[in-house]
Amino acid sequence: MKTNRILVTGGAGLIGSQVVQDLNEQGITDIIISDHLGTSEKWKNLRRNLYLDYLEKDELRKKIQSKDKFFDDITHIVHLGACSATTEKDASYLIQNNYEFTRDLAHIAVDRKISFVYASSAATYGDGEFGYDDSISLKSLKPLNMYGYSKHQFDLYAAKTGMADHITGLKYFNVFGFGEEHKGDMRSLVLKGYEQIRDTGKLNLFKSYRPEYKDGEQKRDFLYVKDASKITLFLLWENKTGIYNVGRGIAETWNHLAQSLFGAMEKDVRIEYVDMPESLKGKYQYYTCANIDRLLKAGYDQGFTSLEEAAKDYIALLRKEGL
């Protein structure tokens, strides 16, 4: 019987490095990591984990295009590598990096019967006009930014070609946790907030520009990265196909998140509401909440980490690293 050899793209990123860590804890080290390290500090996430080999994204791309024998030994692919910047304006780059790369790698997986799990995104739901239900028609969705559309493109392609019956798409909601330090402006407010509170004793939140939402009462489905990884590996090992929301199914306010942070840091709550940049106003999601019925029906029963518990655990890890 063929032993498991797992390719994890984006394996130096936030979710990817946690997935590799969890695989290690399951006794699996026959892992190939692919990523694009560039000049960021992302490489530091590689130090946490054990793996067989590392490939830069461009090297993996060459192997995909040549249908290299490299894939003969791969049994599972967790494809998390992508440009995740919601503010990225180069649409051609997003098409190539997020859509075409995923499409071509998925064809390799399906043709060779390799289990394939890939990252879609909650950004595909746009402003949530039709809800956040992974069973609704993909054709009805209208992403608000090009990042979301690049993810949506592949979801549509997989459905149109029948590929979706053989692979697994994960619509991650607001994932945060240790390992995101390299992400710059795309870091979660949990990390940005920790740094603000540490340095200034207060936290800035965007004002609301909709009358139905008070300042700081905009809501998100916040998901701790350790839960995101558990769900990813559950769906991989159980070989569940189709698209799944990956969230907690709970919408909580930014104010609640702020209170959790101040509590974990044992500081008095000091929130300042600031103007939202004009470039974000038309693309800002005021509410997200994953419908996770499909995930639960698939048998996921490992539970979720509360916002308070996640904040405490995350901050403890940051302090352990001297951050």
C-alpha positions in Angstrom: 0.0 0.0 0.0 1.3 3.5 -0.9 2.3 5.5 2.1 1.0 9.0 2.4 3.1 11.8 0.9 1.4 15.2 1.2 2.0 18.3 -0.8 1.0 21.4 1.1 1.1 24.6 -1.0 1.2 27.8 1.1 2.8 25.6 3.7 4.7 28.6 5.2 1.5 30.7 5.5 -0.9 31.1 8.4 -3.2 28.1 7.8 -0.6 26.0 5.9 2.0 26.1 8.7 -0.7 25.0 11.2 -1.8 22.2 8.9 1.8 21.0 8.7 2.2 21.3 12.5 -1.0 19.2 13.0 0.2 16.6 10.5 3.5 16.4 12.4 1.5 15.8 15.6 -0.3 12.9 13.8 3.1 11.4 13.1 3.3 12.5 9.5 6.5 14.1 8.2 6.6 12.9 4.6 5.4 16.4 3.5 6.5 18.6 0.6 5.9 22.2 1.3 5.6 24.8 -1.5 5.3 28.5 -1.1 6.7 31.8 -2.2 9.0 33.2 0.5 10.2 36.3 -1.2 11.6 38.9 1.2 9.0 38.4 3.9 9.5 36.8 7.3 7.2 34.0 6.3 10.2 31.6 6.3 10.1 31.6 10.1 7.0 29.5 10.0 9.0 26.7 8.4 11.1 26.4 11.6 8.1 25.1 13.5 7.7 22.0 11.5 9.2 18.8 10.1 8.9 18.1 6.4 10.7 16.2 3.6 11.4 19.0 1.1 10.6 22.5 0.1 9.8 23.9 -3.4 9.4 27.5 -4.4 6.1 28.3 -6.2 7.7 28.8 -9.6 9.5 25.4 -9.3 6.2 23.7 -8.5 4.6 25.5 -11.4 7.1 24.0 -13.8 6.4 20.5 -12.5 2.7 21.1 -13.0 3.1 22.3 -16.6 5.4 19.4 -17.5 3.2 16.9 -15.6 6.3 15.8 -13.8 6.8 12.3 -12.3 7.1 14.2 -9.0 3.3 13.8 -8.7 3.6 10.0 -8.9 4.5 9.8 -5.2 1.9 12.4 -4.0 -1.2 10.9 -2.3 -2.8 14.1 -1.0 -2.7 17.8 -1.9 -3.7 20.6 0.4 -3.6 23.7 -1.8 -3.6 26.8 0.3 -1.1 28.8 -1.7 -2.6 32.1 -3.1 -2.4 35.8 -3.0 -4.9 36.6 -0.2 -4.6 40.4 -0.4 -8.2 41.7 -0.7 -6.7 45.0 -1.8 -4.6 43.6 -4.7 -5.4 45.5 -7.8 -3.5 43.5 -10.4 -6.3 41.4 -11.8 -4.0 39.5 -14.3 -1.7 38.5 -11.4 -4.7 37.2 -9.4 -6.0 35.2 -12.4 -2.6 33.6 -12.9 -1.8 33.0 -9.3 -5.1 32.1 -7.8 -7.2 30.7 -10.6 -4.9 29.2 -13.3 -2.5 27.7 -10.8 -5.4 26.1 -8.9 -7.1 24.9 -12.1 -3.9 23.2 -13.4 -3.0 21.6 -10.1 -6.5 20.3 -9.7 -6.4 18.6 -13.1 -3.2 16.9 -12.1 -4.9 15.7 -8.9 -8.1 14.5 -10.5 -6.3 12.8 -13.4 -4.0 10.9 -10.9 -6.7 10.3 -8.3 -4.9 12.4 -5.7 -7.0 13.7 -2.9 -7.3 17.4 -3.4 -8.4 20.1 -0.9 -8.1 23.7 -1.9 -8.8 27.1 -0.3 -11.8 29.0 -1.7 -12.9 32.0 0.4 -15.8 33.6 2.2 -15.0 36.6 0.0 -16.8 34.8 -2.8 -20.1 35.7 -1.0 -19.6 39.4 -1.6 -21.9 41.5 0.5 -23.9 38.5 1.7 -27.0 39.5 -0.2 -27.9 35.8 -0.6 -26.5 34.7 2.7 -23.4 32.7 3.5 -24.7 29.2 2.7 -22.4 26.8 0.9 -25.4 25.1 -0.7 -26.7 28.1 -2.7 -26.0 28.4 -6.4 -22.5 29.7 -7.2 -23.9 31.6 -10.2 -25.8 34.0 -7.8 -22.6 35.1 -6.0 -21.0 38.5 -6.7 -17.6 39.0 -5.0 -16.8 42.6 -4.0 -13.1 42.5 -4.9 -10.8 40.8 -7.4 -9.4 38.5 -4.8 -12.8 37.1 -4.1 -13.6 36.8 -7.8 -10.3 34.9 -8.5 -11.4 32.3 -5.9 -15.0 32.3 -7.3 -13.7 31.7 -10.8 -12.2 28.3 -9.8 -15.3 27.3 -7.8 -17.4 27.9 -11.0 -14.9 26.1 -13.2 -14.9 23.1 -10.9 -18.7 23.0 -10.9 -19.0 23.4 -14.7 -16.5 20.7 -15.5 -17.7 18.2 -12.9 -14.4 18.4 -11.1 -16.2 19.5 -7.9 -17.4 16.0 -7.5 -13.8 14.8 -6.9 -12.2 17.6 -4.9 -12.9 19.7 -1.8 -13.2 23.5 -1.6 -13.0 25.3 1.7 -14.6 28.7 2.1 -12.5 30.0 5.0 -14.1 32.9 7.0 -12.1 35.3 9.2 -9.1 33.1 10.2 -6.5 34.4 12.7 -3.7 33.0 14.8 0.0 32.4 15.2 1.9 32.5 12.0 0.4 35.6 10.3 3.1 38.0 11.4 4.4 38.2 7.8 1.1 39.3 6.2 1.5 43.1 6.6 -1.8 45.0 6.1 -3.6 41.6 5.7 -2.8 40.6 9.3 -6.0 40.0 11.3 -7.2 42.7 13.6 -6.4 40.3 16.4 -2.7 40.7 15.8 -2.9 44.4 14.8 -5.0 45.0 17.9 -2.6 43.1 20.2 0.2 45.4 18.9 -1.8 48.6 19.3 -2.9 47.7 22.8 0.7 46.6 23.7 2.2 49.9 22.4 -0.6 52.5 23.1 -3.0 50.9 25.5 -5.9 51.5 23.1 -7.5 49.9 20.0 -8.8 51.6 16.8 -11.9 50.2 15.2 -13.7 51.5 12.0 -16.8 53.6 12.4 -20.0 52.3 10.9 -21.5 54.0 7.9 -24.8 52.1 8.0 -27.5 53.2 10.5 -28.4 49.6 11.4 -24.9 49.0 12.8 -23.5 51.1 15.6 -19.7 51.7 15.7 -17.9 48.5 16.4 -21.0 46.4 16.0 -20.2 45.2 12.5 -20.0 41.4 12.8 -17.7 38.6 11.6 -17.4 34.9 11.9 -14.0 34.7 13.6 -12.2 31.4 13.3 -9.0 30.4 15.2 -6.4 29.0 12.9 -6.1 25.8 15.0 -9.8 25.1 14.3 -9.3 25.9 10.6 -6.6 23.3 10.4 -8.6 20.7 12.2 -11.5 21.1 9.8 -9.2 21.1 6.8 -7.6 17.8 7.9 -10.9 16.3 8.8 -12.3 16.9 5.3 -9.0 15.7 3.8 -8.9 12.4 5.7 -12.6 11.7 5.3 -12.4 12.4 1.6 -15.5 14.7 1.7 -16.0 16.4 -1.7 -17.7 19.6 -2.7 -17.6 23.0 -1.1 -17.7 23.6 2.6 -17.9 26.7 4.7 -15.1 26.8 7.3 -16.2 29.0 10.1 -17.8 28.7 13.6 -21.3 29.6 12.5 -21.3 32.5 15.0 -21.2 36.2 14.1 -19.6 38.3 16.8 -18.9 42.1 16.8 -15.6 43.8 16.6 -16.4 45.3 20.0 -16.6 41.7 21.4 -13.3 40.9 19.7 -11.7 44.0 21.3 -13.0 43.1 24.7 -11.6 39.6 24.4 -8.2 41.1 23.5 -8.1 43.6 26.4 -9.2 40.8 28.7 -6.5 38.4 27.5 -3.9 41.2 28.0 -5.4 42.2 31.4 -5.9 45.8 30.3 -8.8 48.2 30.7 -10.9 48.5 27.5 -10.1 51.6 25.5 -11.6 51.7 22.0 -11.3 54.6 19.6 -13.6 54.6 16.5 -11.8 56.0 13.4 -12.8 56.8 9.8 -12.8 54.1 7.3 -10.6 54.7 4.2 -12.7 55.7 1.2 -11.2 52.8 -0.8 -12.8 50.3 1.6 -16.3 51.8 2.1 -17.9 50.3 -1.0 -16.2 46.9 -0.4 -16.7 46.5 3.3 -18.6 43.5 4.7 -20.7 44.5 7.6 -21.8 41.0 8.5 -20.4 37.5 7.8 -21.6 34.2 9.3 -20.9 30.8 7.9 -23.8 28.4 7.6 -21.9 25.2 8.8 -24.8 22.7 8.5 -23.0 20.9 5.7 -19.8 20.6 7.7 -21.6 19.3 10.7 -23.6 16.8 8.6 -20.4 15.6 7.2 -19.5 14.4 10.7 -17.2 17.2 12.0 -17.6 17.0 15.8 -14.3 18.4 17.2 -15.8 21.7 18.3 -14.6 25.2 18.1 -12.5 27.6 20.2 -14.3 30.5 21.7 -13.0 34.0 20.9 -11.9 34.5 24.5 -10.0 31.2 24.6 -8.4 31.8 21.2 -7.3 35.3 22.2 -5.6 34.0 25.3 -3.9 31.1 23.5 -2.7 33.3 20.6 -1.4 36.1 22.8 0.5 33.5 25.0 2.2 32.2 21.8 3.1 35.7 20.7 4.6 36.5 24.1 6.5 33.3 24.1 8.1 34.4 20.8 8.9 37.8 22.4 6.5 39.7 20.2 
